[in-house]
Amino acid sequence: MRRIIQRLIAAIMLSIGIVAAAVGTSYGQDKVVRIGYQKYGKLVLLKSKGALEPKLAADGYKVVWTEFPSGPPLLEALNVGAIDFGNTGEAPPIFAQAAGAPIQYVAYEPPAPKGEAILVPKDSPLKSVADLKGKKVALNKGSNVHYLLVKALEKAGVKYSEIEPVFLAPADARAAFERGAVDAWMIWDPFQAAAEAATGARTLTDGTGIVANYQFYFSSKKFLAANPEIVDVVLAELRAVDDWAKGDIHAVAEQLAPAIGLSVPVVEVALKRQSYGIKPITDAVIADQQQVADAFFALNLIPKSIRISDVARKPGS
């Protein structure tokens, strides 16, 4: 009961924070770009480099950064108008679009299938994904690993209904994993690399040959329609920091490690499993993302069928 109350309080505080951000910005600086980011990824590098602010200041814009623990709450913030731009993995936008969020896909990073995995304790008797039948699997609901779980089970001949999903945020999931309250944990980097280093966790499978594990960048429809040139500036600066990152992974790890509370070697492992290159949305990527949406609808994980092409930025827009 104590844990349930703690989670309710956390959810309430997050909702209050999102609403406060939305209200606060509506009475302040009109020309502002509100960017949602997570502890890991190209946006946090862009924030730490400080290269975006002077570029946008030249156009009279201020940048406001807000950190989120994962993709789903970030897109909820975009949904309620608290942020204008952000990025997540491939599953959160499916749930967001199905819920009516005004998102617009504006760019993507190439596949990084090794950057997410199904982990089990080092002494677990489980040897394959097929062994998950009847077991408890921890995951962040609506995150990129949700799709990995669906497709990995399908490949192994196990029905989604034959496992017991336990929906937990990464910190709670790791605690449950370490005390043996769940049998397996679906997780992404850098949490994945950290768990491997700290606990000796074994990988049942990563996304290789199963899922792409794209990263997507989003704007709200309203912001993109009013400020397409500003979105282009943000993407251009992201590409610049991406070019720097892929050329000096050790330097990036040294910069990120203190901010995310992990050692440099652990962050290096995660960075080497990441993909590089920030590209415009293509028909092929839309088709891949449509497969994710169709799989979730078939499992009744989203309430209605959706078309990704409806919310993808068109060339030249």
Salt bridges, closest charged atoms under 4 A:
GLU67 OE2 - LYS39 NZ 3.48
ASP84 OD1 - ARG34 NH2 2.74
GLU109 OE1 - LYS42 NZ 3.32
GLU154 OE2 - LYS151 NZ 2.90
GLU162 OE2 - LYS133 NZ 3.62
ASP172 OD1 - ARG3 NH1 3.52
ASP172 OD2 - ARG7 NE 3.65
GLU178 OE2 - ARG174 NE 2.62
ASP189 OD1 - ARG273 NH2 2.84
GLU196 OE1 - ARG273 NH2 3.17
ASP206 OD2 - LYS114 NZ 3.88
ASP232 OD1 - ARG313 NH1 2.94
ASP242 OD1 - LYS42 NZ 2.68
ASP243 OD1 - LYS246 NZ 3.61
GLU254 OE2 - HIS250 NE2 3.14
GLU268 OE2 - HIS250 ND1 2.98
ASP310 OD1 - ARG307 NH2 2.82
